[in-house]
Amino acid sequence: MTYLNELKDGDRVSAVYLCKKAATLMTKNGKEYMSLTLMDKTANTDAKIWDPNSEGIGDFDELDYIHVSGDVTVFNGAIQINIRRLRRAEDNEYIPSDYLPMSPFDNDGMYNQLKNVVDTVKNPYLNSLLKSFFVEDEEFIEDFRKCSAAKTVHHSFVGGLMQHTLAVTRLCKFYTKAYAGLDHDLLISAAMLHDIGKVRELSRFPENDYTDDGQLLGHIYMGAEMIASRAGGIEGFPPRLLSELQHCILAHHGELEFGSPKTPELIEAYALHMADNTDAKIETFIEATGGKERDKWLGMNRPLGANIRRTSEWTQEAGKTDGS
């Protein structure tokens, strides 16, 4: 197939894409047209149907796989497809995995690494809590392994939540070795559980959008609630330990303005916040600069708050001076 990230100005395209969004709009002259968002595993691309009532445009709905024929143009610096013909695709015309963005890391491998971390938590209550989610709850495990970590910005792909959770857990594991005074079992448990509310906040791909509860409650509150509910089924779970664990979850965004109901008041909560922020920001940078030219400024990146570019390519020969 022709992937969306391969298209360039002037191309003619005839291929199957996933219709992520579709809306009927009006031009300034009062003429009806349709604006679509087409998706495959490489990109989302804007498309237009300037005459929705023409014979070449068949019936379709959002989240249908559609075969489109059209011309590729550039509008406001971005690729756009002007669709001339469209129909629903037949089942044998596409492979769903070509249309969903996936983590670059093996899903089974990441899950097994997380499961292995559970055994390093020796506190019997925290160990039981982690096992109840990551070992025993098949429905949760299925959702967790397929969920993204965000609607946009970073880790917005199948397996993104697990990739992010594993990265945060690794950072927290390093912190426990580098800094005295950190409670290993509390911090590692908080790292593994900090974003579990996202399995309820975000719908599965291809929608990957906020659920009603996600909009109304948010993943931080829902995650803390899920932990309290599950801990309630573990006999003798210490109330103070539960409060400290929930505090880490409630404070992991660091500041009230970033959605945290609490700011970090335990060293483990602060360490979790730093690990979460580190992985989110670095992944944002990686995704924003991936595939881009070196030495080319990419403009202001809103989540990072800076004009960014890839690091210059350095070679030994280029780094030599006359005195070398």
N, C-alpha and C positions, 0 to 999 in steps of 0.2 A: 504494500500500500504506500501511498504518498503521505508522509507525516506532515502535520501542520507546520512544524518548525523548519521544514525543508522548502516551504513555498516562498517565492520571491515575486516582486512586481513584474507583471506581464505574463506570468504563467497562466495556462489554462488547466483546470483541474477537473477530474472526474473520479470521484472516490467516495467511500463510505466514512461518515463521521458520526459521532454521538451528538445529538442536539441537546445541549445542557439547558439552554434557555431559549424562549421564543416569545416575542411580544409584537402586537400589532400597534403601529404608531401612525402619526400623520405628519406629512411634510408641511412646510410653511404655507404652501399653496393649497393645503387641504386634501392632498392625495394620500391614500392609504398605502403603507408599505409595512414589511415585517423586518424586525431586527432579531437576529439569531446569535447565540453563542455556540460555536462548534468546538468539540473537544476530542482530543485523543491523548495518549499517554505523554506526549511531548509538549502540548500547549493548548491554550484556549484561544480561539480566534473569532473575531467579529465577522458576521456575514449579513448581507442584505438581500431581500427579495423585493424588488421595486414594483413588481406587478403581481401581487399574491393571487389574483384571479385569472391569471393566464393558464392556458391548457397544459403548460409544462410543469405546473406546480401541483403535486398530489397532496392528499391529506396526510397529516402527520401530527404528532404531539410532542411536547417536551419529553426528553429521555428516550425518544425513539432513536434507533440507528437509521440514518437516512443516507441515500445515495444522492450526492449533489454534483451538478455540472455547472461550471461558471468560470469567471475570470478573476484573477488575483490583481488587486491594486494596493496602493499604499495611501492611507488616509490618516492625517495627523501623526505621521511617523510610524504607524502600525499597519500590519498586513490586514486586508479586508477582502472577503470573497463576495463578488456580485453574482448571485445565483440565477442561472437561466432556467435550469430544470431541476426537479427534486421529486423523489419518491421514497417511500419506506423501503429499507433494505430487506432482503430475504435473509433467513437465518444462516444460510450457507455462504453469505457474502462477507462475513466479518467474524473476527475472533475477539470476544469481549476484553481479553487481557491487553489488546492493542490500544484500548481506549481509556484505561484507568492508569493514572500515574502511580508508580510503585516505588517503594523504598529501594535504594540500590543494594541493600543488604538482605541476605537470605532470611526469610521470615521464620523458618524453623530454627535456624541457628540463633537468632536473637531471642526467641522464646526460650530455648534451652539454656541460654546464658542467664536469663532472668530467673528461671527456675533454680538454677544452681546457686544463685545469690541467696535464695530463701534459706538454704541450709547453713549459711554463714551467720544467720540471726539466731542466737542461742536463747534469748529471752523466750520462755515457753509461750507466753501470751501473744507476743508479736509474731513468733514463728507460726502459731496456729492461725492468726489473723491473715498473714501472708498466704499460707497454704489454702485457706478458705477461698481466696480470690484466684490465685495463680496456678493452683494445682487441682482443686476439687470442683470449682464452678465452671463447668464446660460452656455454659451460655456466655458468662462473662469473658472467658478466655477467647472464645470465637469473636466476640465484639471487639475486645481489646486488640487482638492481632490484626484486625482489618481497619480499625479506626485511624483517622488522621489525627494530628496533634493540633490542627487549626484549620479554619476555613480558608485562610490565605496566609501570606507572609512567610511562614516556615513550617516544614514537615507536613505540608498539605498534600499528602499522598497516602495510599494504602500502606499500612505498616508504619506510618509516621509517628503515631502515639507510642508504639513499642520502641522504635528507634530513639525517640527523644527520652523516654523513660530509662532506657538502658544507658544512654549517654549521661544523664543526670545521676544515675546510680553509680556509674564508674567515677564520676567526679567526686561524689560524696565519699566513696570508698577511699579515694586518694586523700581527701581532707582528713579522714579519721587517722590516717597514717602520718600525715604531715603536721597535725596540730593536736596537742594534748588537750584533754578536757571535753572532747566531743564524745557523746554516747553513741557508739557504733550502731547498736541495735535500733535505737530510736531514729537516728539519721537515715540509715539504710532503709528502714521500713517506710519512713516518710518519703524518701526518694522514689521508692517503688509505687507508692500509693498516691503521690501528690496530684496526679492528673486523671485518676480513675473516673472522675465525674464526667470526663469528656465522652465516655461511651454513651452517656445519656444526653449530653449537650449537643452533639453533632450526629446527624444522620449518616448512614453509610454512603459510600460512593455508589453511583455517580452524583447523587445530590450533594453530599458533603456540605450540608447547610444546617443552620441552627434549628433544633427542635423547639416546640413551644416551651417545654421546661428549660431548655437551654437559654432561651430569650428571657424567661421570667425569673429563673433562679440562678443560672450560671454553674459552671463546673466546679468552682471552689466550694460553694455551699453544698452542692449535691455530693461531692466527694467526701466532705466531712460527715454528711448525713449517712452515706453508705457505710463508712467506717464505724460510726456509732451503732448502726443497726446490726452489723456483722459482729462487732465486739460484744454486743448484748447477748449473743448466742454462745459465747465462750465463758464457761463457768469460772467465776472468780477474777475476771479481767479487772485489774486495778483501776479505779476511777481516775486517779491522778495521772497514770500512764496514758489513759485514753485522752484526757484533756491536753496533755503535752503533745500527743500525736496529732490530735485535731488542730491544735494551735499551729503546728508546722504546716499543715495543709492550708489553713485559713490565712496564713501570713506569707505564703510562698511567692506572691507577686511583689512583696516588699513594701509597697506604698499604697495608701488608700486610693490615690488617684489612678492607680493601675489595676484596681479591682479587688485588692485584698481587703477583707473585712477587718483584719488586724495587721499591724506592723510587727516584725519579728521581735519577740521579747525573750526568746531562748536562743542560745548559741547554735543549736541544731536547726532552728527555724531560719536563722540568718544564713547559715551555711547552705541550706536547701535553696533559699532564695538566690544566692550567688550562683549555685550550680545551674539552676533552672534558667536564670538570665544569661549565663555564659553560653549554654548550649543553644538557646533560642537565638541569640544575637549572632553567633558564629554561623549557625545554619542559615540564617537570613542572608548573611554576607555571601556564603557559598552559593546559595541558590540565585542570588541577584547577579553574581559575577560569572557564574558557570557558563562556559561557551562564548564569553565575550572576549573582545580583543584586549590584549595587554596594552597598557599605556593610554587607554581610551577612557576618559571620564564619563561616567554613566548618568550623571546628574544627581539631584537630591533624592536620596532614598528616605522616605518618610519614617519607617520604623527605626532606622539607624540614625536618623537626624544628621546625615552628612552626604556630601557629594563623594561618590566612591568610584574606585576602579580596581582592576586586578593588579597585583604586584608585578613590577617589571621583570621580564625574563633576564636572568643574570647568567652569564657563562664565565668560565675561568678566563677565556681569552679577552672578553669584554672588560673584565675586572682588572686586567694587568695595567700597570703604569710603566713609564719609561725606566723606572728604577727597579722593576721586578726581575 
